[in-house]
Amino acid sequence: MVVMGLPWLLTLELVLHAGCFICGIIAAASLTFTQGHFAGQCILYGSVHYNTSSNSLILENSSSTSLCYFVSAISVCMAIYCISLILYWIYSSCVEDEVKRGSVLLNVSLGVCGLLLFFLLVSGCVLRIGRDSLCLSVLHNVPSISNCEEAQNKTWASPNTGNQFYTGLYSAERSVWVSFFFWVLILAVVVVQRRQAAGEDAEWSRAETEPFFHRPSRTL
């Protein structure tokens, strides 16, 4: 994505934002579809029981739905922020001859980067630990399976289907960690832009004050 009128560092940042937008949508959609297969229940940190009479899996315990909503909300908010920023700078490049971001906006961007990195780290850990806890219960209670993914093909007690539950949780977690990596790169790009802006501000300040402090040399 190369936009006329945008500095190359800002263009690179927007490309990374586009990647974060895609990852956010995938993470939120994967987790939402997984909840849908379990009648809206959040299966993170859940426990599974195997019913020998019906040869079906029963979700005994599940987490509060707010836990899954929290993870999905972080991904959705990140996606909205990214697409809004992309559209804003594309619009700015169309209406302005030269697009330049000041120190204040760069400082705000640094704050947003730090905040989103924190929430993505929390979301990634919740997804990873919650999925592992569920899989430990599956492996412990369900016979004749060697890994958690095989439980997707088992019959689940109604109203749960269990269809692609492991794939959904894995896709959501992977998307969150990819987003986290992209935001680390975005943070580095913003820091570079912040240093460039600070250097330009210092040069402008020296140029403005030089006529007042410049002393003509004495001639003998």
C-alpha positions as CSV (number, residue, x, y, z in Angstrom):
1,M,0.0,0.0,0.0
2,V,1.8,3.1,-1.3
3,V,-0.1,6.3,-0.9
4,M,1.1,9.5,-2.6
5,G,2.0,12.3,-0.3
6,L,2.7,10.0,2.7
7,P,6.2,9.6,4.1
8,W,7.6,6.1,3.7
9,L,7.7,5.5,7.4
10,L,4.1,6.4,7.8
11,T,3.2,4.3,4.8
12,L,5.0,1.3,6.4
13,E,3.1,2.0,9.6
14,L,-0.2,1.9,7.8
15,V,0.7,-1.4,6.1
16,L,1.3,-2.9,9.6
17,H,-2.0,-1.4,10.7
18,A,-3.7,-3.1,7.8
19,G,-2.2,-6.4,9.0
20,C,-3.5,-5.7,12.5
21,F,-6.9,-5.0,11.2
22,I,-7.1,-8.3,9.4
23,C,-5.8,-10.2,12.5
24,G,-8.3,-8.5,14.7
25,I,-11.2,-9.5,12.5
26,I,-10.0,-13.1,12.3
27,A,-9.5,-13.3,16.1
28,A,-12.9,-11.9,17.0
29,A,-14.7,-14.0,14.3
30,S,-13.0,-17.2,15.3
31,L,-13.8,-16.8,19.0
32,T,-17.4,-15.8,18.2
33,F,-18.0,-18.8,15.9
34,T,-16.5,-21.1,18.6
35,Q,-18.9,-19.7,21.2
36,G,-21.8,-20.2,18.7
37,H,-21.0,-23.9,18.6
38,F,-21.4,-24.1,22.3
39,A,-24.7,-22.1,22.6
40,G,-22.9,-18.9,23.4
41,Q,-20.8,-20.4,26.3
42,C,-17.2,-19.4,26.7
43,I,-15.3,-22.7,26.7
44,L,-11.9,-21.2,27.8
45,Y,-10.8,-22.8,31.1
46,G,-13.7,-25.2,30.7
47,S,-13.9,-28.9,31.7
48,V,-15.3,-31.8,29.6
49,H,-16.9,-35.0,30.8
50,Y,-17.3,-38.1,28.6
51,N,-20.6,-39.9,28.7
52,T,-20.0,-43.6,28.1
53,S,-23.6,-44.5,27.6
54,S,-24.2,-42.1,24.7
55,N,-20.5,-41.9,23.6
56,S,-20.7,-38.1,23.7
57,L,-18.8,-35.3,25.2
58,I,-20.4,-32.9,27.7
59,L,-19.2,-29.5,28.6
60,E,-19.4,-29.6,32.4
61,N,-18.0,-26.2,33.3
62,S,-17.4,-23.0,31.3
63,S,-16.0,-19.6,32.0
64,S,-18.1,-16.5,32.2
65,T,-19.1,-15.2,28.8
66,S,-17.6,-11.8,29.7
67,L,-14.1,-13.4,29.4
68,C,-14.6,-14.3,25.7
69,Y,-16.4,-11.0,25.2
70,F,-13.4,-9.2,26.6
71,V,-11.0,-10.9,24.2
72,S,-13.3,-10.3,21.3
73,A,-13.8,-6.6,22.3
74,I,-10.0,-6.0,22.3
75,S,-9.7,-7.4,18.8
76,V,-12.7,-5.5,17.5
77,C,-11.5,-2.2,19.1
78,M,-8.1,-2.7,17.6
79,A,-9.5,-3.4,14.2
80,I,-11.7,-0.3,14.3
81,Y,-8.8,1.9,15.4
82,C,-6.5,0.5,12.6
83,I,-9.0,1.0,9.8
84,S,-10.0,4.5,11.1
85,L,-6.3,5.5,11.1
86,I,-5.7,4.1,7.6
87,L,-8.7,6.0,6.2
88,Y,-7.7,9.2,8.0
89,W,-4.2,9.3,6.6
90,I,-5.4,8.2,3.1
91,Y,-7.9,11.1,3.2
92,S,-5.1,13.5,4.4
93,S,-2.9,12.5,1.6
94,C,-5.6,13.3,-0.9
95,V,-6.4,16.8,0.4
96,E,-3.0,17.9,1.5
97,D,0.2,18.4,-0.6
98,E,2.5,17.2,2.2
99,V,1.4,15.1,5.1
100,K,3.4,15.6,8.3
101,R,2.7,14.3,11.8
102,G,3.7,16.5,14.7
103,S,5.3,15.5,18.0
104,V,1.9,15.6,19.9
105,L,0.3,13.0,17.5
106,L,3.4,10.8,17.7
107,N,3.2,10.9,21.5
108,V,-0.4,9.9,21.3
109,S,0.5,7.0,18.9
110,L,3.1,5.8,21.4
111,G,0.6,5.8,24.2
112,V,-1.9,3.8,22.1
113,C,0.8,1.3,21.0
114,G,1.7,0.7,24.6
115,L,-1.9,0.3,25.7
116,L,-2.8,-2.1,22.9
117,L,0.4,-4.2,23.4
118,F,-0.7,-4.7,27.0
119,F,-4.2,-5.7,26.2
120,L,-3.0,-8.0,23.4
121,L,-0.6,-9.6,25.7
122,V,-3.4,-10.3,28.2
123,S,-5.7,-11.6,25.5
124,G,-3.0,-13.9,24.1
125,C,-2.3,-15.3,27.5
126,V,-6.0,-15.8,28.3
127,L,-6.5,-17.7,25.0
128,R,-3.4,-19.8,25.4
129,I,-3.9,-20.8,29.0
130,G,-7.6,-21.2,28.7
131,R,-7.3,-23.4,25.7
132,D,-4.6,-25.5,27.3
133,S,-6.8,-25.9,30.4
134,L,-9.7,-27.1,28.3
135,C,-7.5,-29.5,26.3
136,L,-6.0,-31.0,29.5
137,S,-9.6,-31.9,30.6
138,V,-10.4,-33.4,27.2
139,L,-7.2,-35.5,27.1
140,H,-7.8,-36.7,30.7
141,N,-11.5,-37.6,30.4
142,V,-12.0,-38.6,26.8
143,P,-10.6,-42.1,25.8
144,S,-9.0,-43.1,22.6
145,I,-7.6,-39.7,21.6
146,S,-4.0,-38.6,21.6
147,N,-4.4,-34.8,21.1
148,C,-7.1,-32.2,21.7
149,E,-7.8,-31.6,18.0
150,E,-9.2,-35.1,17.6
151,A,-12.0,-34.2,20.0
152,Q,-13.5,-32.0,17.2
153,N,-14.6,-35.2,15.5
154,K,-16.4,-36.6,18.5
155,T,-20.1,-36.3,19.2
156,W,-21.0,-33.6,21.7
157,A,-24.2,-33.5,23.8
158,S,-26.8,-31.2,22.5
159,P,-27.0,-28.2,22.2
160,N,-23.2,-28.2,21.7
161,T,-21.7,-29.3,18.5
162,G,-18.0,-28.9,19.2
163,N,-17.3,-28.5,15.5
164,Q,-13.8,-27.0,15.0
165,F,-13.6,-25.7,18.5
166,Y,-9.8,-26.3,18.7
167,T,-9.2,-24.8,15.3
168,G,-11.3,-21.7,16.3
169,L,-9.4,-21.2,19.5
170,Y,-6.0,-21.8,17.8
171,S,-6.8,-19.3,15.0
172,A,-7.9,-16.7,17.5
173,E,-4.8,-17.1,19.6
174,R,-2.5,-17.1,16.6
175,S,-4.1,-13.9,15.2
176,V,-3.7,-12.2,18.6
177,W,0.0,-13.0,18.7
178,V,0.6,-11.9,15.1
179,S,-1.1,-8.7,16.0
180,F,1.1,-8.3,19.0
181,F,4.2,-8.8,16.8
182,F,2.9,-6.2,14.3
183,W,2.3,-3.7,17.1
184,V,5.9,-4.2,18.3
185,L,7.0,-3.2,14.8
186,I,4.6,-0.3,14.8
187,L,6.0,0.9,18.1
188,A,9.5,0.8,16.6
189,V,8.4,2.8,13.5
190,V,6.7,5.4,15.6
191,V,9.8,5.8,17.8
192,V,11.9,6.4,14.7
193,Q,9.4,9.0,13.5
194,R,9.4,10.6,16.9
195,R,13.1,11.0,16.9
196,Q,13.0,12.5,13.4
197,A,10.4,15.0,14.5
198,A,12.4,15.9,17.5
199,G,15.4,16.6,15.4
200,E,13.4,18.7,12.9
201,D,11.9,20.7,15.8
202,A,15.4,21.3,17.3
203,E,16.7,22.5,13.9
204,W,13.7,24.8,13.5
205,S,14.2,26.2,17.0
206,R,17.9,26.9,16.3
207,A,17.0,28.6,13.0
208,E,14.4,30.8,14.7
209,T,16.7,31.9,17.5
210,E,19.9,32.4,15.5
211,P,19.1,36.0,14.4
212,F,18.6,37.0,18.0
213,F,21.7,35.4,19.4
214,H,24.1,35.7,16.5
215,R,26.8,38.3,17.2
216,P,28.6,39.8,14.2
217,S,32.4,39.2,14.3
218,R,34.6,42.1,15.1
219,T,36.9,43.4,12.4
220,L,40.3,44.8,13.2
